[in-house]
């Protein structure tokens, strides 16, 4: 299997989006794994080439960090999941749920998974390489965030509202927040769920919260661009398509 696993995230992807050899990627596609700043690459490469990127663990903070702190049973579960996702040609089906998952608004949705770190989604949409807005039609938007203030999350969601993205999506999956001032205390007010539902207003879309992907890791891998089924009331998220094409699997 040939794949690219980011060592870490960072702050520099915006500086080289215009230097990427898009034709080379089309000619020899490889799975790319990473989160944080790598979210920009997943979104831009999906928009420009259709490449499915994996919002998944990175080498140093993920496989070398969060994985090592996880219980052995969780490590084994994730190893099996990653292997099936990256080498198999059949849909994964339901991702393994955990007690942290919460239904913030019940309902069902089916559509393409699109997302990443929320501030990187907003930045990507501000570049010439943004996803066309119609690609969000019926999508299941997933996002997470690390650092900053709770009010920043509210503001970033407002950008997605103003851009029309929240009017187009069919469902939302929210990762566990990490190191966000105002959300760290157990009795935080408002909670992340309250912030999300406030911005969504009367948009009747299902929302599943506190799912383990991104900075809170170890990650459930989220393949950008493949179809997924969300049932927030049942706390279920399923991958309905294989994440790699047969030509990429060796």
C-alpha positions in Angstrom: 0.0 0.0 0.0 1.3 3.5 -0.9 0.2 6.4 1.2 1.4 9.7 2.6 1.1 10.3 6.3 1.7 13.8 7.5 4.2 14.0 10.3 2.4 16.9 12.0 0.1 19.8 11.2 1.3 23.4 11.4 0.4 26.8 9.8 1.9 26.8 6.4 -0.4 24.9 3.9 -1.9 28.2 2.7 1.5 29.3 1.4 1.9 26.5 -1.1 -1.6 25.7 -2.3 -0.7 27.2 -5.7 2.5 25.2 -6.0 0.9 21.8 -5.9 1.4 19.7 -9.0 -2.2 18.8 -9.6 -1.6 16.8 -12.7 1.0 14.6 -10.9 -1.7 13.8 -8.2 -4.3 13.0 -10.9 -1.8 10.7 -12.6 -0.6 8.9 -9.4 -3.1 9.3 -6.6 -2.2 8.2 -3.1 -4.1 8.4 0.2 -3.1 11.3 2.3 -3.6 11.1 6.1 -3.6 14.0 8.5 -5.7 16.7 10.3 -5.2 20.2 11.6 -3.4 22.3 8.8 -3.6 19.2 6.5 -7.4 19.8 6.4 -6.6 22.5 3.8 -4.9 19.9 1.6 -7.8 17.5 1.8 -10.4 20.1 0.8 -8.3 21.7 -2.0 -7.2 18.4 -3.5 -10.7 17.1 -3.4 -11.9 20.2 -5.1 -9.2 20.1 -7.8 -8.7 16.4 -8.4 -11.4 14.5 -6.6 -8.8 12.8 -4.4 -10.3 11.4 -1.2 -8.2 12.7 1.7 -8.3 11.1 5.2 -8.9 13.5 8.1 -7.1 11.0 10.3 -4.2 10.6 12.6 -0.7 11.9 11.8 2.6 10.3 12.5 3.9 12.2 15.6 0.9 13.5 17.6 -1.3 10.6 16.5 0.3 7.2 15.9 3.2 8.3 18.0 1.2 10.0 20.7 -2.5 9.6 21.3 -2.5 6.0 20.0 0.1 5.0 22.6 -2.0 6.4 25.4 -5.2 4.6 24.3 -6.3 1.3 25.8 -5.0 -1.8 23.9 -8.5 -2.7 22.9 -9.1 0.7 21.3 -5.7 0.5 19.5 -6.6 -2.9 18.0 -10.1 -1.6 17.0 -8.5 1.3 15.2 -5.8 -0.7 13.5 -8.4 -3.0 12.0 -10.5 0.0 10.9 -7.5 1.8 9.3 -6.4 -1.4 7.5 -9.8 -2.0 6.1 -10.3 1.6 5.0 -6.9 2.0 3.3 -6.6 -1.5 1.7 -10.2 -2.7 1.2 -12.5 -2.2 -1.7 -15.7 -2.7 0.3 -17.6 0.0 2.3 -16.7 0.0 6.0 -20.3 0.5 7.2 -20.8 1.7 10.7 -17.9 3.4 12.5 -17.3 2.1 16.0 -19.3 4.4 18.3 -18.3 5.3 21.9 -20.1 6.6 25.0 -18.9 10.2 24.2 -21.1 10.5 21.1 -24.1 12.7 21.8 -27.3 13.5 19.8 -27.6 17.2 19.6 -30.5 17.2 17.1 -32.1 13.9 16.1 -32.7 12.9 12.5 -31.1 11.1 9.5 -29.1 12.2 6.6 -27.1 10.7 3.8 -24.5 12.5 1.7 -20.9 13.1 1.0 -18.6 13.7 4.0 -17.0 17.1 3.7 -15.1 18.8 6.5 -12.0 19.2 8.7 -10.9 21.8 11.2 -13.5 24.5 11.0 -11.1 27.4 10.8 -9.4 25.6 7.8 -12.7 25.1 6.1 -13.4 28.8 6.3 -9.8 29.6 5.0 -10.1 27.1 2.1 -13.4 28.6 1.0 -11.6 32.0 0.9 -9.1 30.9 -1.8 -9.5 30.3 -5.5 -9.3 26.6 -4.8 -12.5 26.5 -2.8 -15.1 23.8 -3.1 -18.0 25.0 -5.3 -20.9 25.8 -3.0 -23.1 23.2 -4.8 -20.8 20.5 -3.6 -22.2 21.1 -0.1 -25.7 20.3 -1.3 -26.9 17.3 0.8 -23.5 16.9 2.4 -22.7 15.6 5.9 -20.5 18.4 7.2 -18.0 17.3 9.9 -15.7 19.6 11.8 -13.6 20.0 14.9 -11.6 22.8 16.4 -8.6 23.3 18.8 -7.5 26.3 20.7 -8.8 29.9 20.9 -12.1 30.9 22.4 -15.6 29.5 22.3 -16.7 32.8 20.7 -14.4 32.0 17.8 -16.3 28.8 17.1 -19.5 30.7 17.1 -18.0 33.3 14.7 -16.7 30.6 12.3 -20.1 28.9 12.3 -21.6 32.3 11.4 -19.2 32.5 8.4 -20.5 29.1 7.2 -24.1 30.5 7.7 -23.4 33.7 5.8 -21.7 31.8 2.9 -24.8 29.6 2.5 -23.1 26.3 3.4 -25.4 25.7 6.4 -28.4 26.1 4.1 -27.1 23.4 1.8 -25.9 20.6 4.1 -28.1 17.7 5.2 -26.3 16.8 8.5 -23.5 17.7 10.8 -20.9 15.8 12.8 -18.9 17.7 15.5 -15.6 16.5 16.9 -14.6 16.7 20.6 -13.3 20.3 21.2 -9.8 20.6 22.6 -8.2 23.4 24.6 -10.9 25.9 23.7 -11.3 28.6 26.4 -14.9 28.7 27.6 -15.6 25.0 26.8 -13.1 23.3 29.1 -15.1 23.3 32.3 -17.8 20.6 32.8 -20.3 23.3 33.6 -19.4 25.5 30.6 -22.1 27.9 29.5 -22.9 28.0 26.7 -21.9 24.5 25.8 -20.6 23.6 22.3 -24.0 22.0 21.6 -25.8 25.2 22.5 -23.4 27.3 20.3 -24.1 25.0 17.3 -27.8 24.9 17.7 -27.9 28.6 18.2 -26.2 29.2 14.8 -28.3 26.6 13.1 -31.5 28.2 14.2 -34.5 26.5 12.7 -32.5 24.5 10.1 -33.9 21.0 10.7 -30.7 19.0 10.2 -29.4 16.2 12.5 -26.3 16.9 14.6 -24.1 14.3 16.2 -21.6 15.7 18.7 -18.4 14.7 20.6 -17.2 12.3 18.0 -13.5 11.3 18.2 -11.7 12.8 15.3 -9.1 15.4 14.9 -7.1 17.0 17.8 -8.9 15.0 20.5 -7.7 11.7 19.0 -6.9 8.9 18.6 -8.8 9.5 15.5 -11.7 7.8 13.8 -10.7 8.4 10.1 -13.1 10.7 8.2 -12.6 10.3 4.4 -13.4 13.5 2.6 -15.8 13.0 -0.3 -17.3 9.6 0.2 -20.9 9.0 1.0 -21.9 8.5 4.6 -25.2 7.9 6.5 -25.8 9.7 9.7 -28.5 8.8 12.3 -28.0 11.2 15.1 -30.8 9.8 17.3 -29.2 6.4 17.2 -25.7 7.9 17.5 -24.6 6.2 14.3 -22.3 7.2 11.4 -21.7 4.8 8.6 -19.4 4.9 5.5 -21.3 3.8 2.5 -18.5 3.7 -0.1 -15.0 2.4 -0.2 -12.5 5.1 0.5 -9.8 4.1 -2.0 -10.3 3.1 -5.6 -8.9 -0.3 -6.7 -6.1 1.4 -8.7 -4.7 2.8 -5.4 -4.8 -0.5 -3.5 -1.8 -2.8 -4.0 
